Amino acid sequence: MPAPERIPPRPVRPEADLGGSPPAELLARGELTVRGRLGGASNAVLYCTVAEADAEGGDGGRQVPCVYKPVRGERPLWDFPDGSLARREVAAYEVCEALGWHLVPPTVLRDGPYGEGMCQLWIGPRPDGAQEPHGAQERDGREEPEGGGPAAAELLALVEEGEPGPGWKPVVPVGVGGDRTALLVHADDPRLRRLAVLDAVINNADRKGGHLLTGPDGELYGIDHGVTFHTDDKLRTLLWGWAGEPLPKEALQALRGLSAALAGGGPLATRLAELITPAELDALRKRTDALIAAGRHPLPGGGWPAIPWPPV
């Protein structure tokens, strides 16, 4: 099995030109318009555009696509407080930014047509059936770039015989029909490895292959971080290939910076206190410091399924 092409890790610049406003600011303050609803999601997920006001104060400025998940559309969960998933998604973005990795698309909490919710920059092509914004291409004389999309096909694979080849990490055997099994593997990719560290920090209970996306710029993004930051160990992920291995030096450096930023009274701690509970913030600090002390990727725990199902 050939290894996937290696793309050197480099930061996605959140301040990239999107009509004059940084993405997070545009998402928070722009005019939000619903264009369609995504099917198959357990919670309400709306495909939208957010528009920047033009010089005359109208909505004739640049439009960018985004996803809007209103709190009122969240399905209750037995182990997470009702109405808290949107805030957890924003908290995951804030923590990822503090690590300096920019693996989560810009994400904000804002009011929208259906009340308060999470609003996140859309990654990939416009979904089928979504309404085209009126005059979108005429606003600045060019089309919005499209490209990217699901990354699981490039980063995950099944090996039915033998061990994975160079550039791949084994995860777990899975049934593929009848009495046949195959080995689930993921790419030994530095971008995925950073994402595995982020998931350990935020205690991500649902890292599936479908939550891995590639943007038009070729960068890797992780989405769907609503079930995170629980005080109990709930890490459930496909990215176990580095379990027990030493953390890279750059990951330890990023974790030390995060630990310092989480100190009480700092801007990050103050922001997170608005999004998650005090007990969850304290657990976040403890997980971060435990990773630094151990210096290794965590091993699966025994009290919670280690692999999400379905995996993709």
Helices and strands as residue ranges (DSSP letters): H 23-29, E 31-37, E 46-51, E 63-70, G 71-73, H 85-99, E 107-112, E 115-121, E 149-150, H 152-155, E 156-159, E 168-177, E 180-187, H 190-202, G 209-211, E 212-214, E 220-222, H 249-261, H 267-273, H 278-294
